[in-house]
Amino acid sequence: MADSVRASTRGLEIIDEARQRKGWNKTADIWCQTAFTSKATLKRFWAREPIQRQTFIKICQAVGLTSWKDVIERCQIPMAEPDPDFVGREEAIAQLNNMVSQGAKIIVVQGEGGVGKTKLARKYFESQGFFDFLELSMATEPQNIISVESVVEEWLWRNFDEEPGRNLGINLQRLKRKLRDETRRIGILIDNLETALDINGTFIKPHRHYVELLRVLADPAIHSVTLITSRERLCEASVDVNFYMLRGLDESAWRQFFARHDINPNPDSAALREICRAYGGNAKAMRIISGVIRADFECDIDAYWHVIQDDLLIEQELENLVVSQFNRLQEIAPEAYRLLCRLGCYRYQDVPCVPIDGLLCLLWDVAESQRRRVVNSLRARSLVECGKGEYWLHPVILAEAIARLRLSGEWETANRKAADFWTKSVNTVQGTTDALRALEAYYHYVVIEDFEQAADVIIRQRNNKWGTHESLGRSFYKRGLLKPMTAAINEILDKLTPGYRCAKLYHTLGAICWLKGDIHQAIHYCEQSREIALNSLQSMPSGNENETVKKLKLIVINSFLTSGICQIGFWELEEAVNTFRRVVQLCQKLDYDKYAPSALFYLAFLNSCLGRDEEAIEIANYLYNRLPKEELPSWVTEYRLFYLLLTYKNLGEIEKSFEIYQRDIYYAENSPYTQAKPKALIGLAQLHREQEEFEEAVACHEEGIRVLVEIGAKWDLAEAYYQLALTHQIMGEVAESRENFDKAIALFQEMQAPRQVEKVQTAMRRF
């Protein structure tokens, strides 16, 4: 015991010794969490994979490390190069670290624009060993602020590999659970909050739900620290936050910064002191000025100050510096100036950075051979931010760029060029990132009030990962991104002339409501879609069979198809049969082999439920024999395979059902549809139940239900509870059966589906 204590003490001495060594004081805390047991794994220090403090001590003992020097040599760790753009903030980082060590979970870093709030926050996370950090930048205009629902969905998907749920409450609980469970330290940066605040320092009405996010982030049990940057004070009484006021850099920091950039003023010169004082030590001003001096004055600060001191001394704040820089850039580099203004057309929100091609496309009046030089000219003056080959504007500069672009007469042209760039940059939607990039074109058309083109962005067909075509609207709702697509459609729907675009958008809204379980609204949207399409067809000359006519007829077919699926959701079986038969009839007039199978999957299932076995088996076998050995044609989806699986189950052909399940689960696991896999599992559970493999059945039921609860899929969840109740019923587990029947009834009642409630109640009376 004594030896153990002495060993632990020695380990602590190593840590303490390290903290006293010059150059390593900033990394000692990281080392307490990140050392490993062998030379090979010690090198993983830079991966920053945390372990416990006592584990670190024992490791030092085990590998015979008796000094901090030994640790360094064993790892062969190179000394990190200092960041030349980050100076004078040692005290600020120490104060932030002290606040965190005292239990602060949310710290508002407050200060004027450009003072260096964002840079400080990022460097704090980097220097304190945070494994990763989440970032949210508020838009510069209130109407463009991203909803908190979209933010939380994006974090769950991108940073935690979690599919989002169907409402904010579910997603916040999942985020809280993730942040509690993480052994890694997670940093969260919310940048430029002031746009979302009103005059009283509280969130503006459209974004009050941000308060709920901050409450989660303030939970003492989570393993994260949140830094919020803002020009204005946050005054939400219900959220526990701490404040840190960030001041401008002093003259010594400016002098250090300029020296690192090879700008060394004459020791007798007062130019640097006067510049620093004029701008209040503003960090952004410091970086902009140094760029101009290096690019245009051959690092002569006195010459620079001599030329512009009268203008800049009048304007004391950073915004005024930006105005003067725009004016100067316009005078000496008009092509770069026009590009800077045109960059104000981009949003830098859902897609925060723009690739180089997005800049080059805005230089339509510059020879191609000179375009990259213009971009480089802009970068040299620190007026555009750049990282990993992508570009964005600092918020203060962006606001000025937007204002000038609107007055330039190029607002519409720049937005059209940007929209065309985003459209051409995404040929295939492979994932959420592609979908978000493609939607950027929509926003450019909206701001210039070209609502028809905005609608076309949502409607336009692209290849998906399976090689089949789908609209961008479908790409969004398949991935559970229901809110942003719903908002985008509703923004323009009443601004469109009734016709194909309106009909298509209404049907997309119907599909979104179907996935949410809002079946009544889904049917209503489908009816509106169908009515608009039919009226448009009637207004066209008879015998005209152009592409638009075909598209309108497909909308009619698809609106009936979605309505029929909704009728299954209500358990209106005969009504659904009639609807799908109508779909088949319409397909015979268009292209039966291509379009009719979409309805036949459901018809086979319905007939098997209604006891029409001969008709069910005839349709099912027709579909089964048409299934290719590899991949899926456009008329087959994992959803339709699910219904074919159930059809054969109802017909007693369990072996064939299992065969179809294998294909269903393969496509479901590779599908962006969030409900696809849990539905497949619920189908598999029913097959296990048929074979009295109850343990396997319950396991599949519970796994499917777990996912459906998380994503909030009301209809599928109600059916899943019903199927689990049937399994418990056959097993003789009365209490468990009754509990799940009740859950199913509650959800079906919430959906206003009386026949589903009747179905469940009938099943409850069997025993």
C-alpha positions in Angstrom: 0.0 0.0 0.0 2.9 2.3 1.0 4.7 1.5 -2.3 1.5 2.4 -4.2 1.2 5.7 -2.4 4.8 6.5 -3.1 4.5 5.6 -6.7 1.4 7.7 -7.1 3.2 10.6 -5.4 6.1 10.2 -7.8 3.7 10.3 -10.7 2.3 13.5 -9.4 5.8 14.9 -9.0 6.4 14.2 -12.7 3.3 16.1 -13.6 4.1 19.0 -11.3 7.7 19.1 -12.7 6.3 19.2 -16.2 4.0 22.1 -15.4 7.1 24.1 -14.2 9.1 23.5 -17.3 9.2 26.4 -19.8 7.2 25.7 -22.9 5.2 22.8 -21.4 3.0 24.5 -18.9 0.2 24.8 -21.5 0.2 21.1 -22.2 0.6 19.6 -18.8 -3.1 19.3 -18.2 -3.5 17.5 -21.6 -0.7 15.1 -20.6 -2.5 14.1 -17.5 -5.2 12.6 -19.7 -3.4 11.4 -22.8 -0.3 9.3 -22.1 -0.3 5.7 -23.1 1.7 2.5 -22.2 4.2 2.0 -25.0 6.4 3.9 -27.3 4.0 3.3 -30.2 0.9 4.3 -28.3 2.5 7.2 -26.6 2.9 8.8 -30.0 -0.9 8.9 -30.1 -0.7 12.0 -27.8 -1.7 14.2 -30.7 -5.0 12.2 -31.1 -5.9 13.4 -27.6 -7.7 10.3 -26.5 -8.4 10.9 -22.8 -7.6 8.6 -19.9 -8.0 9.0 -16.2 -5.3 10.9 -14.1 -4.5 7.9 -11.9 -4.2 5.7 -15.0 -1.6 8.1 -16.3 0.4 7.9 -13.1 0.4 4.1 -13.1 1.5 4.1 -16.7 4.5 6.4 -15.9 5.5 3.8 -13.2 5.0 0.8 -15.6 7.2 2.1 -18.4 9.9 3.4 -16.0 9.5 7.1 -16.7 11.2 9.0 -13.9 11.1 12.6 -15.3 9.1 14.7 -17.7 12.1 14.8 -20.0 11.9 11.0 -20.3 8.2 11.3 -21.3 9.1 13.8 -24.0 12.0 11.7 -25.3 10.0 8.5 -25.2 7.2 10.0 -27.3 9.6 12.0 -29.6 7.1 14.9 -29.4 8.0 17.9 -31.5 7.5 21.4 -30.0 4.5 23.0 -31.6 5.1 26.1 -33.8 3.5 29.2 -32.4 0.5 30.6 -34.3 1.8 33.9 -35.8 -1.7 35.3 -35.9 -2.5 34.8 -32.2 -0.8 37.1 -29.7 -1.4 38.7 -26.4 -4.1 36.4 -25.1 -2.3 34.3 -22.5 -4.1 36.0 -19.7 -7.5 35.7 -21.4 -7.0 31.9 -21.8 -5.9 31.6 -18.2 -9.0 33.5 -17.0 -11.3 31.3 -19.1 -9.7 28.2 -17.8 -10.1 29.4 -14.2 -13.8 30.0 -14.8 -14.2 26.5 -16.3 -12.3 24.9 -13.4 -14.8 26.6 -11.0 -17.7 24.9 -12.8 -18.7 27.3 -15.6 -20.4 25.4 -18.4 -21.4 28.4 -20.6 -19.2 31.5 -20.9 -20.2 34.5 -23.0 -17.1 36.2 -24.4 -18.4 39.7 -25.0 -16.6 42.5 -26.9 -16.8 44.7 -29.9 -16.7 43.3 -33.5 -13.3 42.1 -34.6 -11.7 42.3 -31.2 -10.8 38.6 -31.5 -13.6 36.8 -29.7 -13.9 33.9 -32.1 -10.1 33.4 -32.4 -9.8 33.3 -28.7 -12.6 30.7 -28.3 -11.0 28.4 -30.9 -7.5 28.8 -29.4 -8.9 28.1 -26.0 -10.4 24.7 -27.1 -7.2 23.9 -28.9 -4.9 24.7 -26.0 -6.9 23.0 -23.3 -7.1 19.6 -25.0 -10.7 19.5 -26.2 -11.1 16.5 -28.4 -13.4 18.3 -30.8 -15.7 21.2 -30.8 -19.1 22.0 -32.4 -19.6 25.4 -34.0 -22.6 27.5 -34.9 -22.3 30.9 -36.6 -25.3 33.1 -36.4 -26.3 34.8 -39.6 -25.7 38.6 -40.0 -29.4 39.2 -40.8 -32.1 38.0 -38.4 -34.3 36.5 -41.1 -31.4 34.2 -42.1 -30.7 32.7 -38.7 -30.8 28.9 -38.7 -33.5 27.4 -36.5 -32.3 25.7 -33.3 -34.1 22.5 -34.6 -31.8 22.4 -37.7 -28.7 23.2 -35.6 -29.3 20.3 -33.2 -30.1 17.9 -36.0 -26.9 18.9 -37.8 -24.8 18.3 -34.6 -26.3 14.9 -33.9 -25.8 13.8 -37.5 -22.4 15.3 -38.3 -20.6 15.1 -34.9 -22.2 12.1 -33.2 -23.2 10.0 -36.2 -26.8 10.0 -34.9 -30.0 10.3 -37.0 -32.1 13.2 -35.9 -35.5 12.7 -34.3 -38.7 14.3 -35.3 -38.9 17.2 -32.8 -36.6 19.5 -30.8 -37.4 17.9 -27.4 -36.3 14.4 -28.6 -33.1 15.8 -30.2 -32.2 17.9 -27.1 -32.5 14.8 -24.9 -30.3 12.9 -27.3 -27.8 15.7 -27.4 -27.7 15.9 -23.6 -27.2 12.1 -23.4 -24.4 12.2 -25.9 -22.7 15.0 -24.0 -23.1 13.2 -20.7 -21.8 9.9 -22.1 -18.8 11.3 -23.8 -15.5 10.6 -22.1 -13.9 13.2 -24.4 -14.0 16.9 -23.7 -16.3 18.6 -26.2 -16.1 22.3 -26.9 -19.1 24.2 -28.3 -18.7 27.6 -30.0 -21.8 29.7 -30.7 -20.5 32.7 -32.7 -21.9 36.2 -33.1 -25.0 35.7 -31.0 -26.0 39.3 -31.1 -28.0 38.9 -34.3 -30.4 36.6 -32.4 -30.9 39.0 -29.4 -33.4 41.8 -29.0 -32.9 45.2 -27.4 -33.2 43.6 -24.0 -30.6 41.0 -24.5 -33.1 38.1 -24.9 -33.7 35.9 -27.9 -36.0 37.4 -30.6 -39.4 35.8 -30.8 -38.8 33.5 -33.8 -35.8 31.9 -32.0 -36.9 31.6 -28.4 -36.2 27.8 -28.6 -32.5 28.6 -28.4 -33.1 29.1 -24.7 -33.8 25.3 -24.4 -30.5 24.5 -26.1 -28.6 26.7 -23.7 -30.4 25.0 -20.7 -29.1 21.7 -22.0 -25.5 23.1 -22.4 -25.6 24.5 -18.9 -26.3 21.1 -17.3 -23.5 20.5 -14.8 -23.5 16.7 -15.7 -22.4 17.1 -19.3 -18.8 16.9 -20.4 -18.6 20.0 -22.5 -17.8 23.7 -22.3 -19.7 26.3 -24.4 -18.2 29.6 -25.4 -20.6 32.2 -26.8 -19.2 35.2 -28.7 -21.4 38.3 -28.8 -21.2 42.1 -29.1 -24.1 42.4 -26.8 -24.9 41.0 -23.4 -27.1 37.9 -23.1 -29.8 38.5 -20.5 -31.8 35.3 -20.3 -32.6 34.8 -16.6 -33.5 31.2 -16.9 -30.0 30.2 -18.3 -27.0 30.0 -16.1 -24.1 31.7 -17.9 -20.8 33.4 -17.1 -19.5 36.5 -18.7 -16.0 37.4 -19.9 -15.4 40.9 -21.4 -12.7 40.8 -24.0 -10.7 44.0 -24.5 -8.5 45.1 -27.3 -4.8 44.0 -27.6 -2.2 46.3 -26.1 0.7 47.9 -28.0 3.1 45.1 -27.1 0.9 42.5 -28.6 0.5 44.5 -31.8 4.3 45.0 -32.0 4.8 41.2 -31.5 2.2 40.5 -34.2 3.8 42.9 -36.7 7.3 41.5 -36.0 6.1 38.0 -36.8 4.9 39.3 -40.2 8.2 40.9 -40.9 6.9 44.4 -40.2 9.4 46.1 -37.9 8.8 49.8 -37.4 11.6 52.3 -36.6 12.1 52.3 -32.8 11.6 56.1 -32.8 8.4 55.9 -34.8 5.1 56.5 -33.1 3.1 55.0 -36.1 2.4 51.6 -34.5 1.4 53.1 -31.2 -1.0 55.6 -32.9 -2.6 52.9 -35.1 -3.1 50.6 -32.1 -4.7 53.4 -30.1 -6.9 54.6 -33.0 -8.5 51.2 -33.4 -8.6 50.3 -29.7 -6.3 47.4 -30.1 -8.8 45.6 -32.4 -7.4 42.3 -33.5 -9.2 42.2 -36.8 -8.0 45.7 -37.6 -4.5 44.6 -36.8 -4.7 41.7 -39.2 -6.2 43.8 -42.0 -3.7 46.6 -41.7 -0.8 44.2 -41.7 -2.0 42.6 -44.9 -2.3 46.0 -46.6 1.2 47.1 -45.4 2.8 43.9 -46.6 1.0 43.9 -50.0 1.0 47.6 -50.9 3.7 49.3 -48.8 6.6 46.8 -48.8 6.3 46.4 -45.0 6.8 50.1 -44.4 4.4 51.0 -41.6 5.3 54.7 -41.6 4.5 55.0 -45.3 1.2 53.3 -44.7 0.3 55.5 -41.8 1.3 58.6 -43.7 -1.1 57.8 -46.5 -4.2 56.8 -44.5 -3.9 58.3 -41.0 -6.4 61.1 -41.6 -9.2 58.7 -42.7 -8.7 56.1 -40.0 -8.3 58.4 -37.1 -11.7 59.8 -37.8 -13.3 56.4 -37.7 -12.7 54.7 -34.3 -14.5 51.5 -34.6 -13.9 48.3 -36.6 -16.9 48.8 -38.8 -15.4 52.1 -40.0 -12.1 50.4 -40.6 -13.9 47.9 -42.8 -15.6 50.7 -44.8 -12.2 52.4 -45.3 -10.7 49.1 -46.5 -13.5 48.6 -48.9 -13.0 52.1 -50.3 -9.2 51.7 -50.5 -9.6 48.3 -52.2 -12.0 49.8 -54.7 -9.4 52.4 -55.6 -6.3 50.3 -55.9 -7.7 46.9 -56.9 -11.1 47.3 -58.5 -11.4 43.7 -59.6 -10.7 42.4 -56.1 -13.1 44.9 -54.7 -15.9 43.7 -57.0 -15.2 40.1 -56.0 -15.3 41.1 -52.3 -18.7 42.8 -52.7 -20.0 39.9 -54.8 -19.0 37.4 -52.1 -21.8 39.1 -50.1 -24.3 37.0 -52.0 -23.3 33.8 -50.2 -24.9 32.8 -46.9 -22.1 31.0 -45.1 -24.6 29.1 -42.9 -25.7 25.6 -43.7 -22.7 25.5 -45.9 -20.3 27.7 -44.1 -17.5 27.8 -46.7 -17.3 28.3 -50.4 -14.9 26.4 -52.6 -12.5 28.3 -54.9 -14.8 27.7 -57.9 -17.5 29.6 -56.0 -15.3 32.6 -56.1 -14.1 32.2 -59.6 -17.7 32.0 -60.9 -18.3 35.6 -59.6 -15.4 36.9 -61.7 -17.5 36.7 -64.9 -15.9 40.0 -66.2 -12.3 38.9 -65.6 -10.3 36.8 -68.0 -10.0 33.2 -66.8 -6.2 33.4 -66.7 -6.4 36.3 -64.2 -9.2 35.1 -61.9 -7.0 33.2 -59.3 -4.7 36.3 -59.1 -7.7 38.4 -58.1 -8.6 35.8 -55.4 -5.0 35.9 -54.1 -5.1 39.7 -54.0 -8.1 39.5 -51.8 -6.5 36.9 -49.5 -3.3 39.0 -49.2 -5.3 41.9 -47.7 -7.0 39.6 -45.1 -10.4 40.6 -46.3 -11.5 37.0 -47.0 -11.0 34.1 -44.6 -9.5 30.9 -46.0 -9.0 27.4 -44.7 -8.4 24.1 -46.4 -9.0 25.6 -49.8 -12.4 27.1 -49.0 -13.4 30.7 -48.3 -15.7 32.7 -46.2 -16.2 36.3 -45.1 -15.7 37.6 -41.6 -19.2 38.7 -40.4 -18.4 42.4 -40.2 -16.9 42.4 -43.7 -19.8 40.3 -45.0 -22.4 42.9 -43.8 -20.5 45.7 -45.7 -20.2 43.4 -48.7 -24.0 42.8 -48.7 -24.8 46.5 -48.4 -22.5 47.5 -51.3 -23.5 44.6 -53.5 -27.2 45.6 -53.2 -26.3 49.2 -54.3 -24.0 48.1 -57.1 -26.6 46.9 -59.6 -25.0 43.4 -59.5 -27.1 41.9 -56.8 -29.3 39.8 -59.1 -26.4 38.8 -61.4 -24.2 37.7 -58.5 -26.9 35.6 -57.0 -27.8 33.9 -60.3 -24.1 33.1 -60.8 -23.9 31.6 -57.3 -27.1 29.7 -57.7 -25.8 28.2 -61.0 -22.5 27.3 -59.3 -24.2 25.4 -56.4 -26.5 23.6 -58.9 -23.7 22.4 -61.1 -21.5 21.5 -58.1 -23.9 18.7 -57.1 -24.6 16.1 -59.7 -25.4 13.2 -57.4 -26.8 13.4 -53.8 -24.7 10.9 -51.9 -25.4 12.2 -48.4 -26.6 15.1 -46.4 -23.7 17.4 -47.3 -24.6 17.1 -51.0 -28.2 17.8 -50.2 -27.4 20.9 -48.2 -25.0 22.2 -50.9 -27.6 21.7 -53.6 -30.3 23.6 -51.6 -28.0 26.7 -51.4 -29.2 27.6 -55.0 -32.7 27.9 -53.7 -31.8 30.7 -51.3 -30.1 32.7 -54.0 -33.2 32.6 -56.1 -35.4 33.6 -53.2 -33.4 36.7 -52.3 -33.9 38.0 -55.9 -37.5 36.9 -55.9 -37.2 34.4 -58.7 -39.6 31.9 -57.0 -40.1 29.7 -60.0 -36.3 29.0 -60.2 -36.3 28.5 -56.4 -39.0 25.9 -56.8 -37.1 24.2 -59.6 -34.1 23.7 -57.2 -36.3 21.6 -55.0 -38.0 19.8 -57.9 -34.9 19.1 -60.0 -34.1 15.4 -60.5 -30.7 14.1 -59.5 -29.1 10.7 -59.3 -28.9 9.2 -55.8 -26.4 6.6 -54.6 -28.4 3.8 -56.2 -28.3 5.5 -59.6 -32.1 6.3 -59.6 -33.5 9.8 -60.0 -35.1 11.7 -57.2 -36.0 15.3 -56.4 -34.0 17.4 -53.9 -37.2 17.5 -51.8 -37.2 13.7 -51.6 -33.4 13.7 -50.9 -34.1 15.8 -47.8 -37.1 14.0 -46.4 -35.5 10.6 -46.9 -32.7 11.8 -44.5 -35.1 13.1 -41.9 -34.4 16.7 -42.8 -38.1 17.5 -42.7 -38.1 21.0 -41.1 -35.7 22.8 -43.5 -37.5 21.4 -46.5 -40.9 22.2 -45.2 -39.8 25.8 -44.4 -38.3 26.1 -47.9 -41.5 25.0 -49.6 -43.8 27.1 -47.5 -41.6 30.2 -48.2 -42.4 30.2 -51.9 -45.6 28.1 -52.3 -48.1 31.1 -52.3 -45.8 33.0 -54.7 -46.1 30.5 -57.5 -48.7 30.4 -60.3 -50.7 27.2 -60.0 -49.2 24.5 -62.3 -46.6 21.7 -62.3 -44.3 23.4 -59.7 -47.1 23.9 -57.2 -48.5 20.4 -57.7 -45.1 18.9 -57.2 -44.3 20.9 -54.0 -47.7 20.1 -52.5 -47.0 16.4 -53.1 -43.6 16.8 -51.4 -45.3 18.3 -48.4 -47.7 15.4 -48.4 -44.8 12.9 -48.3 -43.2 14.8 -45.4 -46.4 14.7 -43.4 -46.7 11.0 -44.1 -43.3 10.4 -42.7 -44.1 12.4 -39.6 -47.3 10.5 -39.0 -49.5 13.5 -39.7 -51.6 11.5 -42.1 -54.7 13.8 -42.3 -52.5 16.7 -43.4 -50.6 14.4 -45.8 -53.9 13.4 -47.5 -54.9 17.1 -47.7 -51.7 18.1 -49.4 -52.0 15.1 -51.8 -55.5 16.3 -52.7 -54.3 19.8 -53.4 -51.5 18.4 -55.5 -53.8 16.3 -57.5 -56.4 19.1 -58.0 -53.7 21.5 -59.3 -52.3 18.8 -61.6 -55.7 17.9 -63.0 -56.7 21.5 -63.6 -53.4 22.1 -65.4 -54.0 19.1 -67.6 -57.5 20.2 -68.5 -56.2 23.6 -69.6 -53.8 22.1 -72.1 -54.8 21.4 -75.7 -56.1 17.9 -76.3 -53.7 15.4 -77.8 -50.7 17.4 -76.4 -48.4 14.7 -74.9 -45.2 16.8 -74.2 -42.9 16.3 -71.2 -45.0 18.6 -68.9 -48.1 16.6 -69.6 -46.3 13.4 -68.6 -45.0 15.0 -65.4 -48.4 16.2 -64.4 -49.9 12.8 -65.0 -47.2 11.3 -62.8 -48.1 13.8 -60.1 -51.7 12.6 -60.2 -50.5 9.0 -60.0 -48.0 9.7 -57.1 -50.6 11.7 -55.2 -53.0 8.8 -55.3 -50.2 6.5 -54.4 -49.3 8.5 -51.2 -52.9 8.8 -50.3 -53.3 5.0 -50.5 -50.3 4.5 -48.2 -52.0 7.0 -45.8 -55.2 5.0 -46.0 -53.2 1.9 -44.9 -52.0 4.0 -42.0 -55.6 4.6 -41.1 -56.3 0.9 -41.7 -59.0 1.9 -44.3 -58.2 -1.3 -46.2 -61.0 -1.3 -48.8 -60.6 2.4 -49.5 -56.9 1.8 -50.0 -57.5 -1.1 -52.4 -59.7 1.2 -54.5 -57.1 3.9 -54.5 -54.3 1.6 -55.6 -56.5 0.0 -58.3 -57.0 3.5 -59.6 -53.3 4.0 -59.7 -52.8 0.8 -61.7 -55.5 2.0 -64.2 -53.7 5.3 -64.6 -50.4 3.6 -65.1 -51.8 1.5 -67.9 -52.3 4.7 -69.9 -48.8 5.9 -69.3 -46.2 3.0 -68.8 -47.6 0.0 -66.9 -44.3 -1.9 -66.5 -42.5 1.1 -65.1 -45.0 2.7 -62.8 -47.7 0.1 -61.9 -45.5 -2.0 -59.7 -45.3 0.9 -57.2 -49.0 0.3 -56.4 -48.9 -3.5 -56.8 -46.7 -4.0 -53.7 -49.4 -2.4 -51.5 -52.3 -4.2 -53.4 -50.7 -7.5 -52.7 -50.4 -6.7 -49.0 -54.0 -5.4 -48.7 -55.4 -8.5 -50.4 -53.5 -10.7 -48.0 -55.0 -8.8 -45.1 -58.5 -9.0 -46.5 -58.3 -12.8 -47.1 -58.1 -12.5 -50.9 -55.3 -15.0 -51.0 -55.5 -15.9 -54.7 -55.3 -12.3 -55.8 -52.6 -11.6 -53.3 -50.4 -14.5 -54.3 -50.8 -13.7 -58.0 -49.6 -10.1 -57.6 -46.9 -11.1 -55.1 -45.4 -13.7 -57.5 -45.6 -11.3 -60.4 -43.5 -8.8 -58.4 -41.2 -11.4 -56.9 -40.4 -12.8 -60.4 -39.5 -9.3 -61.6 -37.0 -8.5 -58.9 -33.5 -8.4 -60.3 -30.7 -10.3 -58.6 -28.7 -7.2 -57.9 -29.6 -3.5 -57.1 -33.1 -2.2 -57.2 -35.0 -0.7 -60.1 -36.7 2.7 -59.6 -40.1 1.0 -58.9 -38.7 -0.9 -55.9 -37.8 0.7 -52.6 -37.0 -0.9 -49.2 -40.4 0.3 -48.1 -42.1 -1.7 -50.9 -40.0 -4.8 -50.1 -41.2 -4.5 -46.6 -44.8 -4.9 -47.7 -43.9 -7.8 -50.0 -42.3 -9.5 -47.0 -45.5 -9.0 -45.0 -47.6 -10.3 -47.9 -45.8 -13.6 -48.0 -45.9 -13.8 -44.2 -49.7 -13.4 -44.3 -49.9 -16.1 -47.0 -47.8 -18.5 -44.9 -44.8 -18.5 -47.2 -42.3 -17.8 -44.4 -39.2 -19.0 -46.2 -39.8 -16.6 -49.0 -40.5 -13.9 -46.5 -37.1 -14.5 -44.9 -35.5 -14.3 -48.4 -37.1 -11.0 -49.1 -36.1 -9.7 -45.6 -32.4 -10.3 -46.4 -32.7 -7.9 -49.4 -34.9 -5.5 -47.5 -32.4 -5.2 -44.6 -29.5 -4.8 -47.0 -31.0 -1.8 -48.7 -32.4 -0.4 -45.4 -29.0 -0.4 -43.8 -27.6 1.5 -46.8 -30.6 3.8 -47.2 -30.9 7.4 -46.0 -34.5 6.6 -45.0 -34.5 6.8 -41.2 -37.5 4.5 -40.8 -36.3 1.8 -43.3 -34.2 -0.3 -40.9 -36.5 -0.3 -37.9 -39.5 -1.2 -40.2 -37.4 -4.1 -41.6 -36.7 -5.3 -38.0 -40.4 -5.1 -37.1 -41.0 -7.3 -40.2 -38.3 -9.8 -39.1 -39.8 -9.9 -35.6 -43.2 -11.0 -37.1 -41.4 -13.8 -39.0 -39.7 -15.0 -35.8 -43.1 -14.9 -34.1 -44.7 -17.1 -36.8 -42.0 -19.7 -36.1 -42.4 -19.3 -32.3 -38.9 -18.0 -32.0 -40.1 -15.6 -29.3 -36.8 -14.5 -27.8 -35.5 -13.4 -31.2 -38.9 -11.8 -32.0 -38.9 -9.6 -28.9 -35.3 -8.6 -29.5 -36.1 -7.4 -33.0 -39.3 -5.6 -31.8 -37.4 -3.8 -29.1 -34.5 -2.7 -31.3 -36.9 -1.4 -34.0 -39.0 0.5 -31.4 -35.9 2.1 -29.9 -35.0 3.7 -33.2 -38.5 4.7 -34.0 -38.9 6.4 -30.6 -35.7 8.4 -31.2 -36.8 9.7 -34.6 -40.4 10.2 -33.5 -42.0 8.3 -36.4 -45.6 8.2 -35.0 -47.3 5.8 -37.4 -44.6 3.3 -37.6 -44.1 3.4 -33.9 -47.8 2.7 -33.2 -47.7 -0.3 -35.5 -44.5 -1.5 -33.8 -46.1 -1.4 -30.4 -49.1 -3.3 -31.7 -46.9 -6.0 -33.2 -44.9 -6.4 -30.0 -48.1 -6.6 -28.0 -49.2 -9.5 -30.3 -46.0 -11.3 -29.6 -46.3 -11.0 -25.9 -50.0 -12.1 -26.2 -49.0 -15.3 -27.9 -46.3 -15.8 -25.3 -49.0 -15.5 -22.5 -47.4 -12.4 -21.1 -50.6 -10.5 -20.4 -49.3 -7.5 -18.6 -46.6 -6.8 -21.2 -49.1 -7.3 -24.0 -51.6 -4.9 -22.4 -49.0 -2.3 -21.9 -48.0 -2.2 -25.6 -51.5 -2.4 -26.8 -52.3 0.7 -24.8 -49.2 2.5 -26.2 -50.4 1.6 -29.7 -53.9 2.8 -29.0 -52.7 6.1 -27.6 -50.6 6.9 -30.7 -53.4 5.8 -33.1 -55.9 8.0 -31.2 -53.4 10.9 -31.4 -53.3 10.3 -35.2 -57.2 10.3 -35.3 -57.2 6.8 -36.8 -60.3 5.1 -35.3 -60.1 1.9 -37.4 -56.5 1.4 -36.2 -57.8 1.7 -32.6 -60.6 -0.7 -33.4 -58.0 -3.2 -34.9 -56.0 -3.1 -31.7 -59.0 -3.4 -29.4 -60.2 -6.4 -31.4 -56.8 -8.1 -30.9 -56.9 -7.4 -27.2 -60.1 -9.3 -26.8 -58.7 -12.5 -28.4 -57.6 -13.9 -25.0 
